[in-house]
Each structure stands twice: as structure tokens, then as C-alpha cells.
Amino acid sequence: MDTYDAVVIGAGVIGASVALELARGGRSVVVVDKGPAVGAGSTSSSVSIIRFSYSTLDSVLTAWEAASMWRDWEGHLGAVDPDGMARFIRTGMCIFNTPDDNTARIRRLWDDVGIGYTIADAAALSDLLPGVDLGAYFPPKRIDDPAFADEAGSELTALVELESGFIDDPKLAACNLAFAARQHGAQFRFNEEVIGIDRAAVNGTDRVCGVSLANGQQILAPVVINVGGPHSSLINELAGVTDGMRIRNRPLRQEVFTVPAPEGLRLQDGVPAVADLDLGQYFRPQPGGTWLVGGTEPQCDQLHWVDDPEHFDAFPTVEQFETSMMRLARRVPQFGVPHRPVGLAALYDVADDWVPIYDKSDLPGYFMACGTSGNQFKNAPIVGQFMRDIIDAEQAGNDHDQQPVLFHGRRTGRSINLAAFSRRRDKAATSGTVMG
Ligand SMILES: Cc1cc2nc3c(=O)[nH]c(=O)nc-3n(C[C@H](O)[C@H](O)[C@H](O)COP(=O)(O)OP(=O)(O)OC[C@H]3O[C@@H](n4cnc5c(N)ncnc54)[C@H](O)[C@@H]3O)c2cc1C
């Protein structure tokens, strides 16, 4: 039996970041993944947009702090990965306003944090997005709804912010974190599935003592962190900790398409990422003259919850392809709808309020970084530090449930109250979608 200070379950972008921070702090760490490589889970499907538009102060602060880590990636890692480094590509972000004043709360939070923005009217938007139809069609509709073809009621306005962007290769970013973690001694084991979270009684109280693997081996450790992405709710069930969670998480199937970028609206033309909440989807430019297009869970669209993350259809459906393409064609009349879908289906790990869970559990020594709700790639570098602080506090005898850890943000000098990501929180008031 191998013995470590900590076992991280899952070698995605968040698991690799947790491993880096724990190893940097002097712990012996092993990361166990049932897949074949770092970042091969949902991370590899990520659209990897870096933005700051969330509904709560702690979420905005978290994304804003994490962005400075992406911008100085080598500084954050403390290493240069010889296999290549992921790059942050700044595009800015444009969020279309909807009649329910969806951006009012974001503007208040950005004013508080000091994030700059402008409010663009249709004239300003036509400079930023040449050739785009700036009609307001809200609410989003299904394409078989006759009202889908209605004329626009008015013209769009938008919140425009210039510091957002994306990471050009999400899997490589996870590999970079793993490379840096290895420099501090972390070990990675692949094709090994955790099938049991082991407990032992210490002074009459059960606490975690390691994990059991499908190959019959056991790894001993006083700390186990569940970073299993869309599988994390199953791992929490293995650990027997779900009864102590007021916020739960479960997998949601999502489709993302790659389409040719319309003329004048490519990455090199300076087009921003666009949250088109007026029609119910988002798109961002991609190197190579394409766009990535995904949905924002408008009310008219059915959500596809998945019971077994091991078995879901990883190919896009014709129905979703047509919906997405017709919405895009409505917004960009010059867009030529491709004849066949190019894209993928993958799983979000969605928490009840679409805010992640970065927390301890009712089982001493067992922690979780899950419920990442389709929007936490951007926070991966800082989440490793959140988890390190929570684990340090608990091992020093503080109870994070009673006395929540306050994380010191270097960029802003402000505290992020990690109770905001507690499994025991009241549901946060959010958009209830991937927008957070
Ligand atoms: C289509 C899509 C688009 C997205 N777009 C964005 C975006 O634009 N911006 C943004 O910020 N976020 C985005 N996200 C979210 C972000 O990508 C995820 O939150 C993030 O990648 C999750 O990383 P993770 O390490 O938690 O999980 P994963 O990358 O899924 O890693 C979990 C790992 O755990 C392993 N595992 C599971 N069960 C076990 C077990 N029993 N034993 C051993 N190993 C196990 C899996 O093999 C897997 O490798 C998107 C997600 C998806 C799916």
C-alpha cells in the first residue's frame, strides 16, 4: 500500500491545480485518474472563456483574481513546460442586454471591484460587430416556434468589457499545471479508477484514510479531494457524504459547435466573445478562422440531465445543431449554415444554483472541488489555492463550516469568503444558467 499526505481524485484542470498547490505547500500528493491522461475529461471539451460576469461578489472577485494568473501563466506555474504553454488570448466580452436588465447586477459588482466596462448602443455595436443584426428578439425561442421569425422589437445594447478572452488550449493548460505539480514531487497515476473512499475510526470518529482502486490496490492518505468533474457526485456517494450537502450537483449534457467565422468577424479582426442572451447562445472566435458556439440554457430549451456520466452520447444531435445554426443565422445574416455538424457533446457538472462547491465534507479529511457548472475552467488556478487554504485550516484544527476561510486576493487586496462555495450554503441568487 502506498501512503501519501493527499490523494486527488481526477487529473482535470482543477485536479491538477489542487495537486500543484498542495505539493507546493510541501505535501506528498498523488493524483489518480481513471482516464488515460491529464485533462482528458470534461476539461478537454471546454470552451475556456475567461470572463468576469457573475451574479455574486465572491464569484466576480474569484474570476478577476484568477485572470491575473492566466495572464502571467509562467509566473503562476513557476515553471515552463517543455511540451508547450497554454496562452491567454484577450478578446474582450460583449454581453447583450435583455429586457429584464440582466446586466444591472453585473455592473454594480464590477463598479465595486473596479472592473472597467462601457455600455454600447447599437451604433457602437455595429462598429464592434460589423455585419451583425442588432435587432432585439428576446425572449429566445425554439426554431419551430412561429414567433422565431418575428421582426425585431427594438435594437440591442450591450455591456462591453475588454479584459476577457480565452485559453487557446484547455487540455494543455491542465498539462502545464500537472507539469508544475510534478516539479514539486506530485505523482500522477492513470487508468486507475477509485471505487471506494476508505474510512477508519480515530478516537471514536470516522475519518477518511485513503481510497480503494478498481485494480484491488489501496492508497492511504489522511486527505482525499474529490475533483472528479461530472463523476464527482458519484464519488461523493461512494464517500457517503451527500446527506450533509444542502447543495447537490449532477451532470448535464451540452453541445458545442465549431463553425466557419463570418468574414470580418474572425479572431484577427478583433471580434470579442459574445454572450447573446437575446437569442440564447454564446460564441467566441477561435484561432484558425472559426467560432465556437454553445447554448446559455434559455427557458425554451430542454435541459438534458444525465444519470450515468459513463454513458452519454458524445456526438452532437441534428436537432441542437439546427437550433444553434438558425439562431446564429438570425444574428449574422451573412453566416452560411454548414451542411453537417462539426462539434461535440460533453458534460457540465452542475450545482443546484450553478455556483461551484469548494469545500470540506461531513467526513473529516474528505474534501470536494466540484459542481463547476460549465463555468469554472477560468478559476482553475485559484481553486487549487482555495482548496489548499481550506485543507490547511482544517488540518490546523479550524472548522471551515463554523469559521469560514477568507482567501486573500493578491490582485485586489480583498477577501473572498469561501463560505460562498460551501456545500451547506443557501442557494445563491444567480442566473440559474452557465452564465453563473
Ligand atoms: C462543453 C463545455 C464548455 C465549457 N466552457 C467553459 C468556458 O468557456 N469557461 C469556463 O470557465 N468553463 C467552461 N467549462 C467548464 C470547465 O471546463 C470545467 O468546469 C472544468 O474543465 C472541470 O475540470 P475538472 O478538473 O473539475 O473536471 P474534469 O476535467 O472532468 O476532470 C475530472 C477527472 O476525474 C476523473 N475521474 C472521474 N471519476 C473518477 C474515479 N472514480 N476515479 C478516478 N478518476 C476519476 C475523470 O477521468 C476526469 O479526468 C466548460 C465545460 C464544458 C463541458
The ligand as a Gaussian input file, in Angstrom:
#p B3LYP/6-31G(d) Opt

LIG

0 1
 C      -18.632000      21.960000     -23.272000
 C      -18.033000      22.718000     -22.125000
 C      -17.737000      24.071000     -22.277000
 C      -17.184000      24.777000     -21.208000
 N      -16.848000      26.087000     -21.380000
 C      -16.267000      26.773000     -20.357000
 C      -15.857000      28.120000     -20.551000
 O      -15.997000      28.691000     -21.636000
 N      -15.279000      28.771000     -19.498000
 C      -15.111000      28.184000     -18.266000
 O      -14.597000      28.840000     -17.351000
 N      -15.502000      26.894000     -18.065000
 C      -16.054000      26.187000     -19.081000
 N      -16.430000      24.890000     -18.901000
 C      -16.264000      24.277000     -17.572000
 C      -14.865000      23.770000     -17.328000
 O      -14.289000      23.294000     -18.499000
 C      -14.929000      22.674000     -16.263000
 O      -15.524000      23.239000     -15.101000
 C      -13.566000      22.148000     -15.891000
 O      -12.835000      21.747000     -17.030000
 C      -13.727000      20.978000     -14.933000
 O      -12.446000      20.482000     -14.608000
 P      -12.327000      19.314000     -13.570000
 O      -10.874000      19.101000     -13.358000
 O      -13.159000      19.605000     -12.383000
 O      -13.055000      18.057000     -14.269000
 P      -12.610000      17.090000     -15.460000
 O      -11.756000      17.760000     -16.466000
 O      -13.849000      16.422000     -15.961000
 O      -11.702000      16.022000     -14.730000
 C      -12.246000      15.052000     -13.853000
 C      -11.382000      13.826000     -13.946000
 O      -11.789000      12.913000     -12.943000
 C      -11.594000      11.619000     -13.446000
 N      -12.432000      10.704000     -12.669000
 C      -13.774000      10.720000     -12.544000
 N      -14.179000       9.706000     -11.739000
 C      -13.059000       9.055000     -11.334000
 C      -12.825000       7.936000     -10.499000
 N      -13.830000       7.280000      -9.895000
 N      -11.547000       7.529000     -10.319000
 C      -10.520000       8.185000     -10.911000
 N      -10.694000       9.240000     -11.722000
 C      -11.952000       9.689000     -11.924000
 C      -12.019000      11.726000     -14.915000
 O      -11.422000      10.697000     -15.683000
 C      -11.519000      13.108000     -15.283000
 O      -10.257000      13.085000     -15.938000
 C      -16.959000      24.136000     -19.951000
 C      -17.250000      22.774000     -19.808000
 C      -17.771000      22.058000     -20.888000
 C      -18.082000      20.612000     -20.715000

